[in-house]
């Protein structure tokens, strides 16, 4: 009877050991799974934080570059705007500014007049300004002695006046009269005397 009881105790003790070992294994696996899951969450959070820092750094760098580019473009735009204003003040000034207009006409004469191709301007006569719709007109007369080729160039300059590219005062021709001049030498080109009425424009 004692042997049977002892044997039962041994079996029960063995069963308890197995149950305890199984419970310990379950506990270890649970702790391991929990630790692994938390470690993965931590790793993902750490990686996300790293990516956020890199993104913020890249964004800050991009913002800095954009700001520098904007400042550069703004400076270029301001410079361009000043150049446009300067050209506008020359081709479409505030006030008649006939002194500057006279200098410009003298420059046109100088550029067109060549040794073998005559272009001469004389008797510039400015008249009283006339008010237009939102602008003023400065009429003036002048006499031109020129070859046909040079006078054609002069007409082209007047036609394209007011453009920002040539920087010539905005003008147009209201009348042209001419008188042919006989050449004195066979080698001399035919010259014509022109009397032109010109309108120069300026702002109110």
C-alpha positions, 0 to 999 in steps of 0.5 A: 500500500505504501509503495502504491502511494509513493508511486502515485506521489512520484507521478503527481510530482512529475505531472506538476513538473511538466505542468510547471514547465509548460506554464513557464514555457508559455510565460517565456513565449508570452514575454518574448512575443510581447518584447518582440512586438514592443521592440518592433514598434520601437524600431518602427517609431525610431525609423519614422522619427529618423525619416521625419528628421531627414524630411524636415532637414530636406524641407528646411534646405529646400525652403532655404534654396527657394528663398535664396532663389526668390531673393535673387529673382526679386533682385533681377526683377527689380533691376529689370523694372528699373531699366524699363522705367529708365527706358520709358522715361526716355521714349515717353517722358513726363513733360516735353523734354525738348532738350533731350529730344534735340540731342536724340535728333542730333544723334540720329543725324550723326548715325545716318550721315556718312562720307558718301551718304548725306543726311543733314538736319536743320531748322528744328522749330518746336511748337506749342504742345497740344493736349491729346486723350491721356497724353500730350503732343509736341509738334515740330518742323525740321528741314532734312537734306538727304539721300533717298537711302538715308531718308528711308532709314530715317522713316524706318526709325520714326516708324519704330520709335517708342520701342524699348529696343531702340530707345528712341522717343515716341514720334510720328510724321504728320506731313512731308514735302520734298524738293529734288536737288540736282547733283553737281558731279556725276559721282555725287548721289542724288539729294533731296530737301525734305520739310517734315512735320513731326509729332513727339509724344509725352505723358501728362 
